Structure formats: structure tokens, C-alpha cells
């Protein structure tokens, strides 16, 4: 058994992975920087108030994001800790920049021979508007810097002349000009959106490779405002063309960076080629929750091996997997009054004893009145004495529910049957996660020859 220190230096994101590692018998401590999130994962994992004092205690240190408050910075911390001899899952200043600076990310791809979509970076709204008016076409607006975390600001144009993009840029200038310091305009490409995700151990990618499909809009049918993510479908495979033409070409660069962790590149794919859109040089959420659910070998041992430069010999579920994010008002918006009235501290009630496929995000566990536990007794999630599950934090994202199956439809059925056993007042979720694959995305990728060998 090993000791693990999980660090959320901005919002609390990695509580579910910490919980899983603790359930496997490892010693875990979890640090959360944001005051509003401190209660998240209470009752599920042990906490610490000062992560730096636990560095020497930990066999593995895991950072869950690139942000330290409103600044990019965990990559620098991870690099310093590795230089001191610690085993760390985390990035570097340059890999952090892949997410924070979209222009830099595209330059790295081009430098390593990866095909890219036409793109332009602007710091001035009027310059961006003039560009669209001069070179009329549908574009995607992608904010740069800290404001890119406001996911609803990403806009995908629909008009052939770009007129809707011009209107949105004018609106953003008025409403967000004081915060949006820059943006990227990316030419819109039609096709299948798929993310290629690999775990890197400082020297090379470990296999198998993960291929996942994000569902970012709030409502079924891909309607409504953009969110961080409403659900994910995925499968695992070998080093097929999707991998070799994207992340595979960056393997040497990542080795030079001594990067350790998950790195994801989202792409649009069609019969003409593979077009990378953006990087996630860290865990994705809820992607990592679904990845962990599909691990058939130990999660703690996987991260211990990964952080120490070894091949973990990862074993995964061979079929398909889906994850559904269960959310509460006012998600994806910020409205404290609405949250206080409808969601704060809401009870999570289960109609069955099973917790299979149930994963925490913004949740906590509180003692049941009259229940007692002896000092030092390990907390097991299914035991009644472990208390009532409740909503925590301020974001309205309490749970992720997963399903697995030999087919995507079987995975869907399992996940939604599990959701049917959960009662949370006012909760909502998308009921179409995985349908895009069934409705033709899988057939198109296969016909275009990108999927190649399975696991």
C-alpha cells in the first residue's frame, strides 16, 4: 500500500479518484484550496489543511488541474517537486500553456507535423470582427486565458457568412471586454468530434489509448448553453490512426517535458482528415471518473506506477462506457440565491443498496444522528453508519453515474437504470449520452478507417 496526496489548488475536482484510491486500502489525504469547496468529499476521504506539510509523507502527489486560483501554475509546482525527487502526477509550465494559450498549442502541433485547422488569435474585438467580415465563413469563438473556464462563452457559428459570429463578438465586447483579454477564431469544420486521450509516464504513452466523446451542451440533442461537460461516452483501443496522427506525434516532446498524467486532444474528424481543436493537459471531468470506472486493475497502483515512470500494465473494460453528470439549479450558471433555495445541502437518496457506478463530484457525507463509529475505523461507502449523502460546494454538480457494456446501448441502459434509483430534488441530466455513436458516429469513423485495432 502507498500514500497519496491529492491537491486541488483551485476548485475541488479530484475527490472521486481520491475516494476510489482510499477504498483500495491506500492512505489518502486531500487538500482543497477554494473556501467554497472545502466541504466537498467530507466523509469520503481524509483531508489536510496544508498540502505542503504532507509532501514528505506522500509516495505520490497528484494535481487535478492546471490552475492555482485564477492563475496557471500547477505545472511549475509539479516540475519543482519532481526535481526534488518526488513522484508527481502533474504537468509542466509548457504543458499548462497548451490549455491556457490556444495559439501556442496550435504552434506546437504544427511544429510536430500535426494537421491543424485555420485559426487566428486576436486581442482586439474589432480586429476579429473585421477578419470575419473580410473572410466570411462559419467560425468557432474560443476565449483565451482564465475566462475560458466560463464554458458558455465558447460559440460555434452557424451562418455561412459569419454574421452570427460578428453579432456574438459585438455582444462579448460589451459584456466581457473587461475580462476577455483575447480569443481564438477557428474555422468551423464538419465531422465527428472525438477526443484522443493518453496517460503519459514521463517517457512514453502507456497503453491502451482512450477515445472519448464529449457532450458539452446542457440539453439533449446538443441544445442550449455550453457547460463544462454533461456526459461522456468512450472506449479503449490500440495505437490506431487517430492516435498516431495526433498525440503520437507529440510523444518525444512530452518526454522532453517529463510530463506525467493524462493528456487529451479534442478533434474533428471527417473523410478528408483529422483536425485537432484543443488540448486538455490534465484530467478531464467527468472523463477521468469514467476512465477509472473502466479500470479493471487497481487505480492506486496505476498512478503509483505512472508517477514513477513505469508501465502500469493497465487492464480495462473491453466494451463501451458512458458517464452522465447529474446536476442541480442553477448549473451551469452562477446564482447564489437560486442555489441556496433549491440545491444547497440537498439530500441524495438511493432506492437500492448498491452504489455501483455512483461517483461523487460536489458531494459530502454527513453522520446519521445516533450512529456511531469507533475511532480509526475505516469508512466504507455502502455502510449505513457512514451517513447521509448531501450536495456540497456551490456548483450544483453532485454526482456522475456510469455504465459499461459490450455495446454502447448496453452501457447506456446500465447507466440510466442506475440514475433511476437516485432521488435528488430538482436534479436534471441529459438522457442521450452515447446516442451519437449509435446513430452513426461509430460507423463513420470505421468507414473512414481511423479506428484500427481494438484493445
C-alpha positions as CSV (number, residue, x, y, z in Angstrom):
1,X,0.0,0.0,0.0
2,X,1.1,3.6,-0.7
3,X,0.4,7.1,0.5
4,X,-1.3,9.6,-1.9
5,X,-1.7,13.4,-1.6
6,X,-4.4,14.8,-3.8
7,X,-4.2,18.6,-4.4
8,X,-7.0,20.9,-5.7
9,X,-5.3,24.3,-5.8
10,X,-8.4,25.9,-7.2
11,X,-11.9,24.2,-7.4
12,X,-12.3,20.7,-5.9
13,X,-12.3,18.2,-8.8
14,X,-10.5,15.0,-7.9
15,X,-12.5,13.8,-4.9
16,X,-13.9,10.8,-6.6
17,X,-10.5,9.4,-7.6
18,X,-9.2,10.1,-4.1
19,X,-12.1,8.1,-2.7
20,X,-11.5,5.2,-5.0
21,X,-7.8,5.0,-4.1
22,X,-8.7,5.1,-0.4
23,X,-11.3,2.3,-0.9
24,X,-8.5,0.2,-2.3
25,X,-6.7,0.4,1.0
26,X,-4.1,3.1,0.3
27,X,-3.6,6.0,2.7
28,X,-5.0,9.2,1.2
29,X,-5.0,12.9,2.2
30,X,-6.9,15.5,0.1
31,X,-6.3,19.3,0.1
32,X,-8.8,21.8,-1.3
33,X,-7.8,25.5,-1.7
34,X,-11.1,27.1,-2.5
35,X,-13.1,28.1,0.6
36,X,-16.4,27.5,-1.2
37,X,-15.3,23.9,-2.0
38,X,-13.7,22.9,1.3
39,X,-16.6,20.6,2.4
40,X,-16.6,18.6,-0.9
41,X,-15.7,15.0,-0.3
42,X,-16.1,15.4,3.5
43,X,-16.9,12.0,4.9
44,X,-15.5,10.2,1.9
45,X,-11.7,10.9,2.2
46,X,-9.4,12.3,4.9
47,X,-8.5,16.0,4.4
48,X,-5.4,18.1,5.2
49,X,-5.3,21.9,5.7
50,X,-1.8,22.4,4.4
51,X,-0.7,20.3,1.4
52,X,3.0,21.4,1.6
53,X,3.4,19.9,5.1
54,X,2.3,16.5,3.6
55,X,4.8,16.4,0.7
56,X,7.4,14.3,2.5
57,X,4.6,11.9,3.8
58,X,3.3,11.2,0.3
59,X,4.6,8.5,-2.0
60,X,2.6,10.1,-4.9
61,X,1.4,13.7,-5.2
62,X,-1.5,14.3,-7.7
63,X,-2.6,17.7,-9.0
64,X,-6.0,17.7,-10.5
65,X,-5.9,20.9,-12.7
66,X,-3.5,23.5,-14.1
67,X,-5.0,26.4,-12.1
68,X,-3.8,27.8,-8.8
69,X,-6.7,30.1,-8.1
70,X,-7.1,32.4,-11.1
71,X,-3.5,31.8,-12.3
72,X,-1.9,28.9,-14.2
73,X,0.7,27.3,-12.0
74,X,0.5,23.6,-11.0
75,X,2.9,22.7,-13.8
76,X,5.6,24.8,-12.2
77,X,4.9,23.2,-8.8
78,X,5.0,19.7,-10.3
79,X,8.3,20.4,-12.0
80,X,9.8,21.7,-8.8
81,X,8.6,18.7,-6.8
82,X,9.9,16.2,-9.4
83,X,13.3,18.0,-9.3
84,X,13.4,17.4,-5.6
85,X,12.8,13.7,-6.2
86,X,9.1,13.3,-5.5
87,X,6.8,11.2,-7.7
88,X,4.2,13.6,-9.1
89,X,1.2,13.3,-11.4
90,X,1.1,16.8,-13.0
91,X,2.2,18.9,-15.8
92,X,4.9,21.5,-16.6
93,X,4.8,25.2,-17.4
94,X,4.8,24.4,-21.1
95,X,2.1,21.7,-21.0
96,X,-0.1,24.0,-18.8
97,X,0.3,26.6,-21.6
98,X,-1.2,24.2,-24.1
99,X,-4.6,24.8,-22.5
100,X,-4.1,28.4,-21.4
101,X,-2.7,29.7,-24.7
102,X,-4.5,28.3,-27.8
103,X,-2.1,29.9,-30.2
104,X,0.8,28.3,-28.5
105,X,-1.0,24.9,-28.6
106,X,-1.5,25.2,-32.4
107,X,2.1,26.2,-32.9
108,X,3.3,23.1,-31.0
109,X,1.0,20.9,-33.2
110,X,2.3,22.4,-36.4
111,X,5.9,22.2,-35.3
112,X,5.5,18.4,-34.9
113,X,3.7,17.8,-38.1
114,X,0.1,17.6,-36.9
115,X,-2.5,18.9,-39.3
116,X,-4.4,21.9,-37.9
117,X,-7.5,24.0,-38.8
118,X,-7.1,27.6,-39.9
119,X,-7.0,29.7,-36.8
120,X,-6.3,33.3,-35.7
121,X,-5.7,34.8,-32.3
122,X,-7.0,38.3,-31.5
123,X,-6.6,40.6,-28.5
124,X,-9.0,43.2,-30.1
125,X,-12.7,42.5,-30.7
126,X,-12.9,44.9,-33.7
127,X,-9.9,43.2,-35.4
128,X,-11.7,39.9,-35.0
129,X,-14.9,41.3,-36.5
130,X,-13.1,42.8,-39.4
131,X,-11.4,39.4,-40.1
132,X,-14.8,37.6,-40.2
133,X,-16.3,40.2,-42.4
134,X,-13.4,40.1,-44.8
135,X,-13.1,36.2,-44.9
136,X,-16.7,35.2,-44.5
137,X,-17.2,31.7,-43.2
138,X,-18.5,29.9,-40.1
139,X,-16.1,30.2,-37.2
140,X,-15.8,29.0,-33.6
141,X,-15.0,31.6,-30.9
142,X,-12.8,30.3,-28.2
143,X,-11.9,32.7,-25.3
144,X,-8.3,32.7,-24.1
145,X,-6.9,32.8,-20.5
146,X,-8.8,32.5,-17.3
147,X,-12.2,33.4,-18.8
148,X,-12.1,30.3,-21.0
149,X,-13.4,28.5,-17.8
150,X,-16.7,30.2,-18.4
151,X,-17.7,27.4,-20.8
152,X,-20.9,29.1,-22.1
153,X,-18.7,31.7,-23.9
154,X,-17.5,29.2,-26.4
155,X,-19.6,29.8,-29.5
156,X,-19.9,27.7,-32.7
157,X,-21.0,29.7,-35.7
158,X,-23.8,28.5,-37.9
159,X,-24.1,31.1,-40.7
160,X,-22.1,30.7,-43.9
161,X,-21.3,34.4,-44.0
162,X,-20.2,34.5,-40.3
163,X,-22.8,37.1,-39.5
164,X,-23.8,35.4,-36.2
165,X,-20.1,35.3,-35.1
166,X,-19.9,39.0,-35.7
167,X,-23.0,39.6,-33.6
168,X,-21.6,37.4,-30.8
169,X,-18.3,39.2,-30.8
170,X,-20.0,42.6,-30.6
171,X,-22.0,41.3,-27.6
172,X,-18.9,39.9,-25.9
173,X,-17.1,43.2,-26.4
174,X,-19.9,44.9,-24.4
175,X,-20.4,42.3,-21.7
176,X,-17.0,40.7,-21.4
177,X,-14.5,43.2,-22.8
178,X,-13.1,43.9,-19.3
179,X,-12.3,40.2,-18.7
180,X,-11.8,38.5,-22.1
181,X,-8.3,39.5,-22.9
182,X,-8.2,37.6,-26.1
183,X,-9.9,34.9,-28.2
184,X,-9.2,32.5,-31.0
185,X,-11.2,32.3,-34.2
186,X,-11.1,28.8,-35.6
187,X,-12.6,27.9,-38.9
188,X,-15.5,25.5,-38.4
189,X,-15.1,22.0,-39.8
190,X,-17.9,19.5,-40.1
191,X,-17.4,15.9,-39.0
192,X,-17.3,13.6,-35.9
193,X,-16.0,15.2,-32.8
194,X,-13.7,12.7,-30.9
195,X,-11.1,13.2,-28.2
196,X,-7.9,11.1,-28.1
197,X,-6.6,10.7,-24.6
198,X,-3.4,9.0,-23.3
199,X,-1.7,8.6,-20.0
200,X,2.0,9.6,-20.1
201,X,4.5,8.3,-17.6
202,X,7.3,10.9,-18.2
203,X,8.8,8.8,-21.0
204,X,6.1,7.4,-23.2
205,X,2.4,6.8,-23.5
206,X,1.1,3.7,-21.7
207,X,-1.4,1.5,-23.5
208,X,-4.3,1.2,-24.2
209,X,-5.3,4.6,-25.5
210,X,-8.7,6.2,-24.6
211,X,-11.1,7.6,-27.2
212,X,-14.0,9.6,-25.8
213,X,-16.9,11.7,-27.0
214,X,-17.9,14.8,-25.0
215,X,-21.4,16.1,-24.7
216,X,-21.0,19.8,-23.7
217,X,-24.4,21.3,-24.3
218,X,-26.9,21.4,-21.4
219,X,-29.9,19.8,-23.1
220,X,-30.4,16.6,-25.1
221,X,-29.9,17.0,-28.8
222,X,-26.9,19.2,-28.2
223,X,-29.1,22.2,-27.5
224,X,-28.6,25.1,-25.0
225,X,-25.7,26.7,-23.4
226,X,-22.2,25.1,-23.3
227,X,-21.3,23.5,-20.0
228,X,-18.0,22.1,-18.8
229,X,-19.5,18.7,-19.7
230,X,-22.8,16.9,-19.3
231,X,-21.6,13.4,-20.1
232,X,-19.1,11.3,-21.9
233,X,-19.0,8.1,-23.9
234,X,-15.8,6.2,-24.6
235,X,-13.9,3.1,-25.5
236,X,-10.2,1.9,-25.3
237,X,-8.1,0.8,-28.2
238,X,-4.5,0.5,-29.5
239,X,-2.3,3.0,-31.3
240,X,-4.6,3.5,-34.3
241,X,-4.5,6.3,-36.8
242,X,-6.4,8.7,-34.6
243,X,-3.6,8.4,-32.1
244,X,-0.6,8.2,-34.4
245,X,-1.6,11.3,-36.3
246,X,-2.2,13.4,-33.1
247,X,-0.8,12.6,-29.7
248,X,1.6,10.0,-31.1
249,X,3.5,12.8,-32.9
250,X,4.0,14.6,-29.6
251,X,5.4,11.7,-27.7
252,X,9.0,12.9,-27.9
253,X,8.1,16.5,-27.0
254,X,6.2,15.3,-23.9
255,X,9.1,13.1,-22.9
256,X,11.4,16.1,-23.1
257,X,9.0,17.9,-20.8
258,X,8.9,14.9,-18.4
259,X,5.1,15.2,-18.4
260,X,3.2,12.8,-16.2
261,X,-0.6,12.3,-16.3
262,X,-3.5,12.4,-18.7
263,X,-3.4,14.5,-21.9
264,X,-6.3,14.8,-24.2
265,X,-6.6,16.3,-27.6
266,X,-10.1,17.0,-29.0
267,X,-10.5,16.7,-32.7
268,X,-13.0,17.0,-35.6
269,X,-12.6,14.0,-38.0
270,X,-14.0,13.6,-41.5
271,X,-13.2,11.7,-44.6
272,X,-10.6,14.3,-45.5
273,X,-8.5,14.3,-42.3
274,X,-8.1,14.7,-38.6
275,X,-8.3,18.3,-37.3
276,X,-7.2,18.9,-33.6
277,X,-9.3,21.5,-31.8
278,X,-7.8,21.9,-28.3
279,X,-5.8,20.3,-25.5
280,X,-6.7,19.2,-22.0
281,X,-3.2,18.6,-20.5
282,X,-4.7,17.3,-17.2
283,X,-7.5,15.1,-16.1
284,X,-10.8,15.8,-17.8
285,X,-14.0,15.8,-15.8
286,X,-16.1,13.7,-15.8
287,X,-13.8,11.8,-18.3
288,X,-11.3,10.6,-15.6
289,X,-14.2,9.3,-13.5
290,X,-15.4,7.2,-16.4
291,X,-11.8,6.1,-17.2
292,X,-11.4,5.0,-13.5
293,X,-14.7,3.1,-13.7
294,X,-13.4,1.1,-16.7
295,X,-10.1,0.2,-15.0
296,X,-10.0,-3.5,-14.2
297,X,-6.6,-3.2,-12.5
298,X,-6.0,-1.1,-9.4
299,X,-6.4,2.7,-9.6
300,X,-3.9,3.5,-6.9
301,X,-1.3,1.1,-8.3
302,X,-1.8,2.7,-11.7
303,X,-1.0,6.2,-10.5
304,X,1.9,4.9,-8.4
305,X,3.5,3.2,-11.4
306,X,2.7,6.2,-13.7
307,X,4.3,8.7,-11.4
308,X,7.4,6.6,-11.1
309,X,7.9,6.2,-14.8
310,X,6.8,2.6,-15.1
311,X,4.3,0.9,-17.4
312,X,1.3,0.1,-15.2
313,X,0.1,-2.8,-17.3
314,X,-3.3,-1.2,-17.4
315,X,-6.3,-3.6,-17.8
316,X,-9.6,-2.0,-18.9
317,X,-13.1,-3.0,-19.7
318,X,-13.1,-4.1,-23.3
319,X,-16.5,-2.8,-24.4
320,X,-18.0,0.7,-24.1
321,X,-18.6,3.1,-21.2
322,X,-20.7,6.1,-20.6
323,X,-20.9,8.7,-17.8
324,X,-23.8,11.0,-17.1
325,X,-23.4,14.2,-15.0
326,X,-26.4,14.7,-12.6
327,X,-26.7,18.4,-11.9
328,X,-28.9,20.9,-9.9
329,X,-30.1,24.5,-10.3
330,X,-28.6,26.9,-11.4
331,X,-26.0,24.9,-13.2
332,X,-24.3,25.9,-15.5
333,X,-24.9,29.4,-14.3
334,X,-23.9,31.2,-11.1
335,X,-26.8,32.4,-9.0
336,X,-26.3,32.1,-5.3
337,X,-29.9,32.8,-4.4
338,X,-31.2,30.1,-6.7
339,X,-28.6,27.6,-5.4
340,X,-29.4,28.4,-1.8
341,X,-33.1,27.9,-2.4
342,X,-33.0,24.8,-4.5
343,X,-29.8,22.9,-4.1
344,X,-27.6,23.7,-1.1
345,X,-27.2,20.7,1.2
346,X,-29.9,18.8,-0.6
347,X,-30.2,15.1,0.3
348,X,-29.1,12.4,-2.1
349,X,-31.4,9.4,-1.6
350,X,-30.8,5.9,-3.1
351,X,-33.6,3.4,-3.7
352,X,-31.2,0.4,-3.6
353,X,-28.3,-0.6,-1.5
354,X,-25.9,-0.7,-4.4
355,X,-23.5,2.2,-5.1
356,X,-22.0,0.6,-8.3
357,X,-21.3,3.2,-10.9
358,X,-22.1,6.1,-8.5
359,X,-19.3,8.7,-8.3
360,X,-19.0,11.9,-6.3
361,X,-18.3,15.4,-7.6
362,X,-19.7,18.1,-5.4
363,X,-21.0,15.8,-2.6
364,X,-20.3,15.1,1.0
365,X,-21.3,12.5,3.6
366,X,-22.7,13.6,7.0
367,X,-23.2,11.4,10.0
368,X,-26.7,10.0,10.7
369,X,-28.0,11.1,14.1
370,X,-27.4,8.3,16.6
371,X,-24.9,6.4,14.5
372,X,-21.5,5.8,16.0
373,X,-18.2,4.6,14.6
374,X,-15.2,3.6,16.6
375,X,-12.1,5.8,16.4
376,X,-9.9,4.9,13.5
377,X,-12.5,2.7,11.8
378,X,-12.1,2.9,8.0
379,X,-15.1,4.5,6.3
380,X,-16.8,2.2,3.7
381,X,-19.2,3.9,1.4
382,X,-22.0,1.3,1.5
383,X,-22.3,1.0,5.3
384,X,-25.4,2.7,6.8
385,X,-23.3,4.1,9.6
386,X,-21.4,6.2,7.0
387,X,-24.3,8.7,6.9
388,X,-26.4,10.7,4.5
389,X,-25.0,11.8,1.1
390,X,-25.6,15.5,0.6
391,X,-24.9,18.2,-2.0
392,X,-21.7,20.2,-1.2
393,X,-19.9,23.2,-2.6
394,X,-21.6,25.8,-4.8
395,X,-21.5,24.5,-8.4
396,X,-24.5,22.1,-8.4
397,X,-22.7,19.0,-9.8
398,X,-23.2,16.4,-7.0
399,X,-22.8,13.1,-8.9
400,X,-21.6,11.3,-12.0
401,X,-23.3,8.0,-12.9
402,X,-21.6,5.5,-15.1
403,X,-22.4,2.4,-17.1
404,X,-20.5,-0.3,-19.0
405,X,-21.5,-2.9,-21.7
406,X,-20.4,-4.9,-24.7
407,X,-22.3,-2.3,-26.8
408,X,-22.8,1.4,-26.4
409,X,-26.6,0.7,-25.9
410,X,-25.9,-1.7,-23.1
411,X,-23.7,0.8,-21.4
412,X,-26.5,3.4,-21.7
413,X,-29.1,1.1,-20.3
414,X,-27.0,0.3,-17.2
415,X,-26.2,4.0,-16.5
416,X,-29.7,5.2,-16.8
417,X,-31.1,2.3,-14.8
418,X,-28.7,3.4,-12.0
419,X,-29.9,7.0,-12.3
420,X,-33.5,5.8,-11.9
421,X,-32.5,4.6,-8.4
422,X,-31.4,8.1,-7.3
423,X,-33.6,10.7,-5.8
424,X,-32.4,14.3,-5.6
425,X,-35.0,17.1,-5.7
426,X,-34.7,19.3,-8.8
427,X,-32.0,17.3,-10.4
428,X,-31.6,17.1,-14.2
429,X,-29.3,15.4,-16.7
430,X,-29.0,14.6,-20.4
431,X,-30.7,11.4,-21.4
432,X,-28.9,11.0,-24.8
433,X,-25.3,10.3,-23.8
434,X,-23.9,7.8,-26.2
435,X,-26.6,8.1,-28.8
436,X,-24.4,9.9,-31.3
437,X,-22.2,6.8,-31.5
438,X,-25.2,4.6,-32.1
439,X,-26.8,7.0,-34.6
440,X,-23.8,6.9,-36.9
441,X,-20.6,8.4,-35.5
442,X,-19.1,4.9,-34.9
443,X,-20.0,3.8,-38.4
444,X,-18.4,6.9,-39.9
445,X,-15.2,6.6,-38.0
446,X,-14.9,2.9,-39.0
447,X,-15.7,3.6,-42.6
448,X,-13.1,6.4,-42.8
449,X,-10.5,3.9,-41.4
450,X,-9.5,5.7,-38.3
451,X,-10.3,3.2,-35.6
452,X,-7.9,0.4,-36.5
453,X,-7.1,-2.3,-33.9
454,X,-9.1,-2.8,-30.7
455,X,-7.6,-3.4,-27.3
